[in-house]
């Protein structure tokens, strides 16, 4: 059985974890706001520059050249923005996952300690029940580890796919711009 001090220490650790996670979430939001402000300022500046260029066009051929020159940088900037956005989300998720894994490992350790204490204090003749309980806990731990590995593999695959799609889109845009 847990003492009052152990319960209070556990609650204190949980509160500290909650505030740590909240702080990490706000860091992610700050990075998103900063990225969006930077992208908005750049887009406004480029729109101004493009408008000035359009106003100085003298013929249709110059207009077509100006327009075709816009698509490649726009696609590259969109890909860069998407990559940056993905990096922010991935970093925030990694921080939360690492924290969750640490918390889960700590909770498993504490729970196993309680199971061992209960097993030591179990009445005679309950060995089979204790063995079943330990086996169930071990199976649950194995299942959790399998889920964590599957999520990690899925995340790595999603990142590889994202990178491949972004590279393909940028290359296709460059090729389309060259054909014009």
ABEGO torsion letter per residue (X at the ends): XBBAAAAAAAAAAAAAAAAAAAAAAAAAAAAAAAAAAAAAAAAAAAAAAAAAAAAABABAAAAAAAAAAAAAAAAAAAAAAAAAAAAAAAAAAAAAAAAAAAAAAAAAAAAAAAAAAAAAABBBGAAAAAAAAAAAAAAAAAAAAAAAAAAAAAAAAAAAAAAAAAAAAAAAAAAAAAAX
